[in-house]
């Protein structure tokens, strides 16, 4: 595994996190992100010269970061 990128589609700056892994890394990260409104969260993993992607719609509710 080479890197993990986290993007939030509707954030003003979509690139939320970028983790570059060392050669002995396990490939597990944990982070928190701030979202102002419901949006798609996308994760890209670069491994073995290929890029893999997963996404999920995340709902922001009243009392969350959006108000």
N, C-alpha and C positions, 0 to 999 in steps of 0.2 A: 504494500500500500504506500502511495506517495503523498496523497493529500485528501482532505475532506473540506468541502465548501458548503456553507449554509446561506441561502438567499431567501428573503421575504419579498414577494412580488410587489406589494403595494406600499412598502416602506419608502421614504424619501431617498435612502441609500440602500438599495436592495441587498448588496453584499454585507451580510451580517457577521459572518465569521469565516476565517480561513485557517486551517490547521495543516501545517506541513510536517509530515512524519519522518522520523529518523529511521535508519535501516533496521533497527531492532524494536520498533514500536509495535504495540499490540493492535492498533487500529480502532481504539475506543476513545471517544471524547464525550464530554458533558458540558453544556453551556445553557445559558438563559438568554432569551431575546425579548426585546420590547416591540410590541406591535400596536399600532394606533387603531387599526380596524381589521375586520375579517379579511384574510388573504391566504394565498397559497404559499406554503413553506416548501422549499426545494432543497434537496441535499445532493451534491455531486461528489462522487468518490473516484479518484484517479488511482488505478491499480493495474499492474501488469501492462502498462502502455494503453489501457482502455479507460473510458470514462463511463461510469454507471450513475444513474439518476433515479431518485424516488421523490415523490411529492405528496402533500396532504393539505387539504383545506383546513385552516385553523380558525375557529370562530372566536372573536373577541366579544365578551359579554359586558353588560352594564356592571360597573365596579372594577372592570379590568383597566388596562392602560388607556383605552379609548374613552373612558368616562363613565 
